[in-house]
Amino acid sequence: MRNYKLIGLTGPTGSGKTSVAKCLSALGCYVIDADKLYAENVLTNWACKKLLSLEFGTDIIDSNGEVDKKLLAQRAFANPQNTAKLNEVTHPFIYAEMIKVLNNLKTESFDIIILDAAVLFESGCDILCDKTISVLASKQKRITRIMQRDNITEEQATLRMAAQQEDEFYIDRADIVFYNDDSFEDLKKQIEQIFDKIS
């Protein structure tokens, strides 16, 4: 028996999931960042890199043997089929890394652990969770955030969004759904209310 609640946090790119995770962390939750695991553990995994190069071209691996993340993203988000290929390759590795982290936390004393994962449902990690939260935002708000965050054009931001799930995907699967379209202060108030529900 584990001594903590595991809460899955997800949402499409640009929805402000990172800000939500920060708010939950400030309230005492331990946050596992799947994007960080993906960058530091999955994309550095030899087997994963080999599979990705077979799907997206050997030139996505640079002269230092590292994945060119920008080039991979450019090809993986070019269309839904390529995004599906990326997910097919990486999701088993992401799931395995999540299990490793959770096993390492068994001896720690946390009441709530947040699993912050953009691909929570797609990777199957939601089956590990006691509850799931989806954070959404209007399309224009998301485009603006993605452009600012990744320093890309509106066209590139729109392309990334098009390769992801629609809002209904998250609404149909999550236990708690909310929109993050307003100020950070408004977000904090929403998160405090949600925290009461999951505590």
N, C-alpha and C positions, 0 to 999 in steps of 0.2 A: 504493500500500500504506500502510495506517495503522500507526502505531507503538505502538498501545495495544490493550488488550482492552476491549471494550464489554460490560458485564454489565447485564442488565435486572433490576430489582428491582420486584416487584409484590405485591399482596395486597389483600384486602378492607378496607374502612374499619374502624378499630379494632384491626387486627392488630398495630400497633406498627411499621409500616414506617419511620416517621420515626426511631425509635430505632435501627433496624437501619442506616439510612443514616448516622446519626451515628457509630455504631461503625465502619462501613467507612471513613468520612472520617478518623476517628482513626488508622486503620491506613494512611493515605496515599492512599486513593482519592479521585478528584475526583467529586463528586456533582452531577448535573444534576437539579434538582427540577422535575418536570413540573407539580405543583400551582402552583408559583410562576410558571412560564411561562404556565399557564392563566389565572391571576389577572391577571398583569401584561401579557401579550402577546395572548392569545386573547380574553379578555373585553373588551379595549380595542380590538380590531380592528373597524373600522366595518362591514365585510361580515358578520362573525360576529354582531355585535350586531343587525344588521338581520334576519338569518335567525332568530336566537333570538326576537326580538320578534314575528315572523310565526308562530312555533310556539307561544310561551307567553304572548303578549299584549303590547301596546305599553307597558303599565304596568310591565313589568319594567325599563324604562329610566327612570331618575329625572330630575328637573328639570335636573340637571347633565349629562345625557347618559350617565351611568354605569349599568352593570348593577346592579340591586338583587339581590345574590347570595343573600340570604336568601329573597326571594320566588321567585327562579328555582329555588333548591334545593327549596323547598316544593312547587312545581308539577312540577319534573322528577322528583322522587323519590316522587310521589304514587302512581305505579303503574309497572310494568315497561315499559308502552308509551311513557309519557312519558320514561322514562330512555333508552329506545332512540332517541327523537327527539333528546334532548340529545346523545347520542353521535354520531348521524348528522351533526348540525350541527358539533360541535366537534372530532371526531377528525381530519378533514383539516387543520384549523388547527394542532392539537397536533403532528401529524406534521411539518408544514412548519416549525414552530418548532424541533423537535428537530433536524432536518436543518441548520437555520441555526446552531444552537449548536455542533453537531459540526463543521461546516465552519470555524467560528471557532476551534475548538480544535486544528485541524490542525497549527499551528505550535508548540503547547505540548508539553512533554515529560511526559506522564502515562503510567504503565504500565497503570493500570486506571481506567476511567471507569464510574461507576455511573449508569444511567438509572433514576431513581426515579419510577415511573409507575403509578398505580392502574389505568390503562386500557392497560397495556403491550400485552396481547394483542389487546384489542378495537380499538385504534387501528392495529394492524399494525406498531408500532415494534419488536416482538420480532424481526422479520426482519433488523433492523440488528445484533442482539446475537450475541456469541459464545456466551454462556450466559445462562440466565434463572434467577432465584431467586424463589420464592413464599414469603412469610411468612404463616402462618395463626395463628389463636387460637380458643379456645372461644367460643361465642356469648355466654355471660354475661360473659366477660372483655371482649369487644368492646363490648357494650352499656355496661358501666361506663366504659370508656375514652372512648367517643363522648360520653356524657352529660357527663363531666368536661371533655373537650376543647372541646366546642361549646356547653356550658351549655344543654342541651336535656333534654326529658323522656325517660323510658324508652320511651314510645310513639313519640316522634319518632325516637329512635335505632333502634328496631326497624323502623320504616318505611324508614329509610335502608338498613338491612341487607337488608331484603326486596327492595329494588330492585336489589341487586347479585348477582353470580354466587355460586353455591354453591362450597364448598371443592373439589369434584371438578373444577370448571373449571380451577382453578389447578394442582391435582395432575396432571391429564392433560397439561398444556402445559409445565410448568416442568422444567428440568434438575435443580434442587435445591429441595426443599420441607422446611420445618421449622415447628414450632409455637412461638410466643412467649407462653407462659402463665405463666412463672415470673418470678423477680426479674431486675433489670437486670444483675446480676452473672452470672446463668446465661446471659442473652442474650449478653453479651460473650464468654463461653467458646464458645458455639455459633458466633458470628460469626468468632472466631479460627480455628476448625476449617474453616469454610466458606472463609475467606480463603486458607487453605493450598491448598484445592482449585481456586480460581480464579486463583491467582497464576501 
